[in-house]
Amino acid sequence: MASASSSSARHLFSDSKRRLAERVNVNVNNIGSVARQIVRGSKSNEMLMQAAKSLAQLETTIDGSAQNLRKMELIRAHMGYQFDVIETNAQKLEYIQEQVCAMER
């Protein structure tokens, strides 16, 4: 009877040892998974920071471009006014030229 009890205890011990090894294995795998997620998260954070820095650098360029567009719009408007004045003066010049020709005859 002592041998049956001893073999049963050995069986329980080996079974417990096997289950403990399985749990340790599962926990190690879970820790590895958590570590991979942390690494991915830190890379995502780095990527977001890099994108934010790039956007901040582009912001000054975008602002400069917007200012240049406003200046170009003003220049276009002034050129339009100048064109209108030149066109009006050209029409007057034709009239004056006709008057001078009429005086010469």
Secondary structure, DSSP 8 states (H G I E B T S, - for coil): -HHHHHHHHHHHHHHHHHHHHHHHHHHHHHHHHHHHHHHHHHHHHHHHHHHHHHHHHHHHHHHHHHHHHHHHHHHHHHHHHHHHHHHHHHHHHHHHHHHHHHHH-
